[in-house]
Amino acid sequence: MLMAVLVVMARTVGPLIDPAEYEDLDPHASLVMRRASMAMILVGGLGTWITRRAQRPLLLVAGEVPTGSWWSRLSPNEKFAAVAAGAGVVSAIAAVFNGG
C-alpha cells in the first residue's frame, strides 16, 4: 500500500520538480535523511515491540496478577535487554549522524 502511494506520488509530483533548483544541495543530504529515517523507523518499531511485549497478559495460576509499570513487570533479563537495545539504538543514531 505504501509503495503504491509512493509510486503515484513520484509519477504525479516528480515531473513538476525542476532538478536545476536542487543542484547546489549537498549530494550526501539524501543519504543522511535516509539513514535518519531508517533510524527513526527502527526506534519506533523497537519501542512499539517493547511496549506490546510488556503489556501482554500473564497467566499466573499460583500467584498474584502483576501490577505496576511495564518496567517493574519485566524480568531481570528483559530489563538488561531493554537497556542494551536502548544503548544500541543511541549508538546507531550517533553512527548515522557521524557518517558511519
C-alpha positions as a printed Julia matrix, in Angstrom:
100×3 Matrix{Float64}:
  0.0     0.0     0.0
  2.73    2.45    0.98
  4.75    1.53   -2.11
  1.73    2.21   -4.33
  1.28    5.64   -2.75
  4.96    6.46   -3.27
  4.82    5.37   -6.91
  1.74    7.51   -7.57
  3.37   10.49   -5.86
  6.57   10.04   -7.87
  4.66    9.92  -11.14
  2.45   12.93  -10.39
  4.78   15.25   -8.46
  8.09   14.09   -9.94
  7.75   15.86  -13.32
  6.85   19.13  -11.56
 10.18   19.31   -9.71
 12.95   21.15  -11.53
 16.27   19.36  -10.86
 18.21   22.58  -11.56
 16.84   24.09   -8.36
 18.49   21.4    -6.27
 21.93   21.22   -7.89
 23.55   23.31   -5.16
 22.45   20.96   -2.36
 24.86   18.56   -0.7
 24.75   15.22   -2.56
 25.03   13.34    0.74
 21.97   15.02    2.25
 19.7    12.39    0.74
 21.8     9.61    2.25
 21.76   11.26    5.67
 17.99   11.71    5.51
 17.52    8.06    4.53
 19.69    6.91    7.42
 17.89    9.19    9.86
 14.51    7.96    8.61
 15.6     4.34    8.96
 16.85    5.01   12.48
 13.52    6.6    13.44
 11.6     3.67   11.96
 13.75    1.19   13.87
 13.43    3.12   17.13
  9.67    3.4    16.7
  9.34   -0.29   15.88
 11.51   -1.29   18.8
  9.55    0.93   21.18
  6.26   -0.5    19.96
  7.54   -4.04   20.33
  8.79   -3.44   23.87
  5.52   -1.79   24.89
  3.39   -4.58   23.45
  5.66   -7.21   24.96
  5.45   -5.66   28.4
  1.69   -5.13   28.28
  0.81   -8.69   27.34
 -1.37  -10.51   29.84
  0.37  -13.03   32.07
 -1.31  -16.12   33.44
 -0.07  -16.89   36.92
 -2.04  -19.79   38.34
 -0.45  -19.87   41.77
  0.38  -16.18   42.18
 -0.91  -12.67   42.02
 -1.61  -10.76   38.84
  1.32   -8.38   38.29
  0.59   -4.68   38.61
  2.64   -1.58   38.14
  4.56   -0.1    35.26
  5.88   -2.12   32.37
  9.41   -1.76   33.74
  8.5    -3.35   37.07
  6.91   -6.32   35.3
  9.96   -7.14   33.21
 12.25   -9.92   34.31
 15.89   -9.01   35.06
 16.97  -10.47   31.71
 14.35   -8.43   29.86
 15.44   -5.27   31.69
 19.05   -5.92   30.67
 17.96   -6.5    27.06
 15.88   -3.29   27.05
 18.83   -1.22   28.32
 21.2    -2.87   25.83
 18.75   -2.26   22.99
 18.42    1.39   24.0
 22.19    1.8    24.08
 22.41    0.13   20.67
 19.82    2.46   19.21
 21.59    5.52   20.6
 24.93    4.35   19.18
 23.3     3.57   15.81
 21.81    7.05   15.64
 25.19    8.54   16.57
 26.82    6.49   13.81
 24.23    7.69   11.29
 24.79   11.34   12.1
 28.57   10.94   12.15
 28.56    9.42    8.67
 29.48    5.94    9.85
